[in-house]
Amino acid sequence: MLRCLARGLLLLSAVLLLVPREALACSLVVPRSWTKRTADGAFELSSRMGERAFGPATLSLREVRSNKKLWEHTLQGAPHEQQALLSPSGQYVALVDDFSAEFTVYGPGGEARKLSLEPQLTAGEKRKLPQTSCGQQWVSAARFEGELLVLEVPTGGRVPPIYAQPKGTAVRFEPKTRQFTRDAPVPESSRRRGSSRGTRPSPRRARRS
């Protein structure tokens, strides 16, 4: 009995190691209320659930020292804690879903700006985005670098092994100026040359006029 149980646990552990993180993250997990603060503890972002598990939620930002609520929004769906990012100064909040091209940035007064990654990518890059059981993956990592929102987009696709994925594209959004910047696109010819090891690219023939 104990031997069978041990084998079952070992098999489950092996499966969890092989399953991509995204597949586990997008499983049907009931949202919950949560609170997070800036590193200096000056600002607190919280999400409070309503009566229904998958119903509306209240997202609010509070200044801790004065206990003053700076802004509050009612959302149709409750965000998970890992989807919410708070800038170090507490000025900006971002809600990012790995499996959606759209994301939302809240300004100092709580004004919401809905944005999309789709116009920032080339057609070839969008074709290479990984297709998962949760849908198309648009973001592999998200963070604030100061007041700059950085979204890592897996434009290199997904190849085995899962722990050594090709470099993607960093898309940056500056909330103050509302401007996007991004890494330069990698030409398709360069991708093909980089993927073929030990072979030299054939020289291009000049066209005859």
URVEN-V63202 format. One line per field, one symbol per residue. ss: DSSP state (2 for helix, 1 for strand, 0 for the rest). psi: psi as a letter, one per 40 degrees, with the letter a starting at -180 (. if undefined). A space follows every 10 residues. Layout:
# URVEN-V63202
ss: ???
psi: ???
This chain:
# URVEN-V63202
ss: 0222222222 2222222200 2222200000 0001111000 0011111110 0000001111 1110000111 1111100000 2221110000 0011110000 0111110000 0111110222 0022222200 1100110000 1111100111 1110000000 0000000011 1111000011 1100000222 2222200000 000000000
psi: dddddddddd ddddddddhi dddddeighh iiiihiiide edihhihhia didfaiihhi hihddefhhd ihihidihii deehhhidee dihhhhhdfi diihhhadee hhhhiiedee iidddddehh hieeahhdhd iiihgbehhh hhhgeeahii idegiihahh hihhddefii iiihihiddd ddddehieii hhihhhhh.
